[in-house]
């Protein structure tokens, strides 16, 4: 026998694009009956004439997704994850995605920039340092998101990139997060890096070195990684490689499969902290495609104690090699 639902009226599902799905279940109905009614309701809504419009946006996204377009959904979901670091806000994210036209990168830019501007204004009129700093960090996230999908030759990109950094460092300063900005000579230009000294006792732990993947930028590495590591008592060194951030935009430094070269340049750079270049270091790397042997060389040649990378890029033989390292 199927038990009756303790509260049948709770079998209603909220979706950011569709609102509430399903009608209140009849009193005394069973869970299976209510689920069947909900399924029937959802099926009826697949008809275009039955789908209510979600604000100015057009087609309704599939259930459980921000957008039908995979890239749009992924980028929205990726940055919504920074809520945990107080560098995004669920309400602000939901209010923004519902006014973006599916698959339109200029609509994406306009919506996120508008949210960034609104949150920046909030930051500048807020007095409490914690709230003020958090608003600056969220404004930086939204401005970075705005730029992320527009074409590389779009004239809005340079100014947007500068704003992202400006809001970000205002946020760190307001929140009292200690950091040291580093310029690492590399190729015909330089790489940006940030050293975050940890709290008291961090000198007894390894330094964590973190580089992002693909075309991420330095400002994202704080909510992505550094904020959580600092809370856990570690000092953190983050950096951009060639093909990322300022290295690409300002100096035209493109990606290299010999990723040990930027790692070496950053690791050997002189920065004022309690760690020597021979100090134990934990190395984490996002999704970049290396030549075979790169990670092994990073571990063995650059005084790194341990290494973690995106394992989906490694063959089984390389995984065994790096595990033994």
N, C-alpha and C positions, 0 to 999 in steps of 0.2 A: 504494500500500500504506500502511495506517495503521501508524505506528510503535508499538511496544510502549511502555508507560509505564515510565520508569526505576524508579519505585517505586509499583506499583499500589496498595499499601496506603494511600497518602497521599490517595487520592480519597475522602476522608470530610469532610463538612461539619459544622461545629459551629454550632448556632443557640441563642441565649440562652433561647428558650422550649422548644425540643424536644431540646436536647442534641445528640448525634452522629447525623447522618443518613447512611444508607448503610452497607452491610457491607463488610468488606475485600474487595478484588477478588481473584479467583482468580489464582494465579501464571501469568504468561505472557499474561494477558488484555490486550486492546488498550484504548487510551484510550476509543474510541467504545463498546466493549462495557461498560466500567466505568461510563461516563456513562449509558448506557442502563439498567444495573442500578440506578444511583442514582436515575434518574428514575422507574423502576418502583416503587422503595421509597418515594419521596416521594408518588407517586400513591396508594399503598396507605394512606399515613398521613392522607390527606384524610378518610377515613372516621372519624367521631367515635369509634367504638369502638376504632380503632387508634391514636389519638393519646394518648400518655402525658401525664399531668397534669404541669404545671410548678409544683411547690410548691403554695401555697394559691391561686394564681390559677386562673381558670377557662379559658375558651376559648384555644386556642393562637393566637398572632398569626401573620400571614402571614410567610413566609420573608423574612428580611432586614429585618424591622421589629421595633421594641420592642413595639408595640401595633397591633391592627387599627383602633382609633379614631384617626383622623388627628390630632386635636388632641393626644392623649396621646403619640403617636409623635413628632410634631413637637417638643413641649416637651422630651421626654426627649432627643431627638437634639440639639436646640439647646443644651441645657446640658451635654451630654456633650462638646461642642466646647470647653468651657472647661478641659478637661484640659490643653491647651497652655499655659494661663496658670497652671497649678497651682491652679485654683479648682474643680476637680472631679477625680474619680478613677474610672477605668473599672470597677474591681472594685466600688466602692461603688455606682455607677450600676446595674450589672448585678444586684447583690444586692437593690437596692431595687425595680427594675421587676418582678422576678419575683414579688413578693408583693402587687402592686397589682391589684385587680379591674378588669377591662376596663370603661372608661366610668364608673367610680364616683369622683366627685371627692373624696368623703370618705375613701375608701380611698387615693386619691392623696395627700391631705394627711397622713393618719396615717403612711403609709410614709415619705414624705420627711422629716416631722418627726422620726420615730424615728431616721433616718439622721443628721439634723442634730444631734440630742441626743447620739448616740453619738460623732460626730466632734468635737463641742464638748468632750465629756469627754476625748477623746484630746488635744485641744489644751491643755487646762488641766493635764494631768499630764505633758506633754512639756516637756523642758528646752531642746533645741536650737532656736534662734530660727527657723531656716529651716523646720524641720518643724512647729514650733508655729504659726508664722504661716500656713503653708500649710493647716494643719488648720482654723484660724479662717476662712480664706477659703472653704474647701470647706463648712464648716458654714453660712456665710452663703448660699452658692449653694443648698444643699439646703433651707434654711428659706424662702428666696425662692420656690423651686419649689413648696414645700408650699402656700403661700398663693395662688399664681398662679391656680389654677383654681376655688377655692371661691367661692361667691356673694358679691357686694359687701356684703351685709348680714349675712354670717356673723360672729358675735361673736368668732371666733378671729382675725380679720384684724388688728385694731389691735396686739395683742400680738406677732403673728407679724412684722408690719412693723417693729416696734421691735427685735425680736431680730435680724432680718436686718441692720439698720444697726449694731447693737452688735457683732455678730461681725465684720462687715466692717471697721470701724475698728480693732478689736483686731488684726485681721490686718495691716492697713497699718502700724499702730504697731510690731507685733512684727517685721515684715519690714524696717522702716526706710524705708518708702516715704514720701517727703515729699509733703505736700499742704496745701492751705489750704481750709477750708470756707467757702463764701460763701452769704449770704442776699441774694437779689435781689428788691427790691420789685417787685410786679407785681399789677395789679388790686386786689382787696380783700385780698390776702395776699402771698405771696412764693414764689419759686422757689428750689429748692436747686441749688447748683453746686459743683463741686470743681475747683480748680486744682492741677495736678501740675507743679511745676517740673522741667524736664529736667536731665540731667547737664551737666557743664562743656562748653561749646560750644553748648548749646541756644539761647543768645541770638543766635547767628548764623543760626538757622533760623526759619522761620515758626512762629508759635503755631498749634497745631491745636485747633480748636473742634469738639466732637462732641455731637450730641443724638441720643438714641435714638428709636425709632419706636413707634407704637401705645401700649400701656400698659406699656412697660418702665419701670424705675426706675433711679435714679442708681447704685446699687451694682453693677448689671450692666454699666455702661459701662467699668469697669476691666478685667475679663477680656475683654469684647467688643472693646475698642479701645485703651484707655489703656496697658495693660501692654505691648503690642507697640510702641506709639509711643514710650514711654519708653525701651525697650531700643534703639531706633533713634536716640536722641539728641534727641527732640523734647520740648518742653513741651506740656501738654495741658490744655484747659479743657473740662470736661463739664458738662452741665446738664439739668435736667428742665423740660419745658414744661407748660403747662396741660393737664389731663387725665391727667397722669402723676404717680406717686409721691406725695410729700407735698402737692403743690399740689392734687391732687384729694382726697386723704384728709382733710387737715386744713382746707383752705380752701374746698373745693368748687369749685375753679377747673376748669372744663371746657374741652374742646378748642376751639381756634379755627382757622379756615382762614387767618386772617391771621398766619401763623407768623413773619412778619418782626417782629412786635411782641415776642414773648418773646426772639427772637434779639437785637433791638436792646437790650432791657432788660439781658440778660446781657452783651452786648459793651460796653455803656457803664458797666457797674458798676465801681466803683473797687476793684481788688484789687491787693495788693502784690506785683508781680512786675516783671521787667525790661522788660516790653512796654508800650508806650504804646497808647492806643486807636487810634492811626493806624498801628500796626505791622502788617506783613504777616501775614495770617491765612489759614489753610486751613480751610474749613468743610465738615463732613461731617454729613449728616442721614439718619436712618433713615426708616422707612415712615410718613409722615404725609401726609394729603391736603391740599394747599394750594390756595388760590384761584389762578387764572392770574396770573402776574406776581410771585408771592411770591419765588421764588428770584432772579429778576432784580433785584428791589428789595433783597434781602439783599446781593447782590454789589455793586451800584452804590452803595447808600446807606450801607453799614456797613463800608467799608474792608476788605472781604474779597478776598483775592487770587484764590482759586479756590474752587469749590464742587462737591461731589459729593453726589448724592442718589439715592434709589431710582428708577432710570430707568423702572421699570414703571408709575409713576404719571404719566409725562409723555407728552403727545401729541407726534407728530413735529415740529410747528411749535414747540412749547415747547422741545424738545430743541435745535433749531437756534438759538433765541433765547439759551438758556443757554450753548450752546457758544460763541457769538459773544461773550458776556459774559466 
